[in-house]
Amino acid sequence: MMHAHSTDPTRPTYKVVVIGAGPAGLMAADVLADAGLRVEVFDAMPSAGRKFLQAGRGGLNLSHSEPLPQFVQRYGAAEPQFAPWVQTFGPSQLRAWVASFGIETFIGSTGRIYPQDMKAAPLLRAWLHRLREKGVLFAMHHRWQGWDEHGALEFTHRQQKIHVEADALILALGGASWPQLGSRGDWLNLFAETEIEPWRAANCGFDCEWSALLRDKFAGQPLKSVAMSVRCAHGAIQHKRGELMLTEYGLEGGLLYALSAPIRDGLQAAKPCEVWVDLLPDLTVPQLQKRLQKNRGKQSWSTHLKRAGVDALRAHLLRERLEGAELENWTRISELLKAYPLHLTQPRPIAEAISSAGGIRFSALDENTMLRSRPGVFCCGEMLDWEAPTGGYLLTGVLASARASAQGVLNWLEK
Ligand SMILES: Cc1cc2nc3c(=O)[nH]c(=O)nc-3n(C[C@H](O)[C@H](O)[C@H](O)COP(=O)(O)OP(=O)(O)OC[C@H]3O[C@@H](n4cnc5c(N)ncnc54)[C@H](O)[C@@H]3O)c2cc1C
């Protein structure tokens, strides 16, 4: 690899190539440009930050305000890696950084952190403008294909092969969900088998069979304020509260995403995966029994349930599981409302998932996030093998890891 030189011949200015103009690549470029390095960002897509913009469509959840010791636990098995990164660039540093663009953030009722207007576009626009002002160069429509026989980077650009050299390389290629936004995850085969984990859907929906009646009447409707339990592979029960959404094929929703890792891993061991939904988590079985055993009079079954606080969707779910005399068995109904069993058969395709697990293993990287097998090549963002729930943990983790990679480049070049 070649060194480029600044006008001062005694002081080399290193050139760093960043591949991937998502939030990870842009953050790495930002830190490196601040350190006075020449930075060129390459991306396969016509414009930068497409997944970041998509994230903004549903309200850009940048981070979460819970205390840091809890926050870092959301990275699960990757907590040891993320803890120091998030301590350096966590929710409060992220908010200050967003504020440096003149964009204020706020904490929502669930503790999640959003920009004031909930959008990604104004932040991305201001960020790209500032990066260009810092001298960062962008080369779009360049899909990276790996290394050529001389060790230079090889890209395809409008059907042509382009070769690029650099003193250091930061890969920020993203995961494998929503491939239409650029991150296709098809670069895994450029790495040794020992360096990678296959892609898996994370924060995803699951298939579950509904009756035609339930599907036709309720697909697209939310089940608000419910709880779900799942037995993990090691036997422990995970229980969370949130919201589900019935769909044609099964279920989506924040509550399911939060439990998607144990459900997905459970399905790998045995199919289907049984989960239990508490349809009325604020009431106990005896409280429900008391309500339901009240004199029904001439009311229809569904009106009687409605008076007890069981809406039409919940009542239809009950009907799917009850037959004949069971429809009048209020104890059975109360128990079913508190532990409604569902059989999830498979995760939705990774292309539909919010994020992905799999990618480059942490064991393939050194403490500077540099590939042990390729000195000078650093990896960050969703392309690494980790997962976290929705709630702002993804973007915070992506940005924090990118800063760590950029710092890793600086440490390495200094040596
Ligand atoms: C619908 C949706 C909503 C989301 N909402 C939120 C949210 O509210 N909060 C949150 O924290 N997270 C959210 N996320 C997740 C978050 O957007 C991602 O985790 C984040 O964008 C990952 O950043 P990244 O830079 O690592 O990868 P990406 O954003 O995927 O960027 C990778 C870049 O690399 C480029 N690239 C890939 N391969 C090549 C190649 N071979 N050559 C050249 N370029 C290449 C791609 O074109 C892309 O621009 C959401 C995701 C989705 C899909």
The ligand as a Gaussian input file, in Angstrom:
#p B3LYP/6-31G(d) Opt

LIG

0 1
 C      -36.748000      -0.006000       8.518000
 C      -35.601000       0.217000       9.461000
 C      -35.762000       1.068000      10.537000
 C      -34.725000       1.247000      11.455000
 N      -34.900000       2.104000      12.503000
 C      -33.905000       2.273000      13.413000
 C      -34.051000       3.171000      14.512000
 O      -35.065000       3.900000      14.627000
 N      -33.049000       3.225000      15.437000
 C      -31.906000       2.478000      15.322000
 O      -31.047000       2.551000      16.196000
 N      -31.704000       1.674000      14.251000
 C      -32.673000       1.561000      13.307000
 N      -32.477000       0.736000      12.225000
 C      -31.166000       0.056000      12.082000
 C      -30.084000       1.009000      11.538000
 O      -30.598000       1.754000      10.447000
 C      -28.864000       0.200000      11.094000
 O      -28.417000      -0.568000      12.188000
 C      -27.729000       1.107000      10.592000
 O      -28.125000       1.800000       9.434000
 C      -26.482000       0.288000      10.287000
 O      -25.465000       1.199000       9.951000
 P      -24.176000       0.742000       9.123000
 O      -23.507000       2.020000       8.710000
 O      -23.424000      -0.266000       9.869000
 O      -24.764000       0.022000       7.824000
 P      -25.719000       0.578000       6.672000
 O      -26.531000       1.719000       7.152000
 O      -26.419000      -0.613000       6.148000
 O      -24.695000       1.131000       5.591000
 C      -23.840000       0.264000       4.878000
 C      -23.433000       0.942000       3.574000
 O      -22.476000       0.107000       2.940000
 C      -22.738000       0.087000       1.557000
 N      -22.200000      -1.167000       1.010000
 C      -22.493000      -2.439000       1.358000
 N      -21.787000      -3.310000       0.635000
 C      -21.016000      -2.562000      -0.200000
 C      -20.033000      -2.880000      -1.195000
 N      -19.703000      -4.151000      -1.477000
 N      -19.432000      -1.869000      -1.859000
 C      -19.727000      -0.579000      -1.571000
 N      -20.627000      -0.214000      -0.646000
 C      -21.262000      -1.195000       0.033000
 C      -24.246000       0.162000       1.468000
 O      -24.665000       0.666000       0.210000
 C      -24.601000       1.105000       2.613000
 O      -24.688000       2.438000       2.205000
 C      -33.492000       0.566000      11.279000
 C      -33.333000      -0.277000      10.180000
 C      -34.366000      -0.454000       9.266000
 C      -34.171000      -1.370000       8.100000

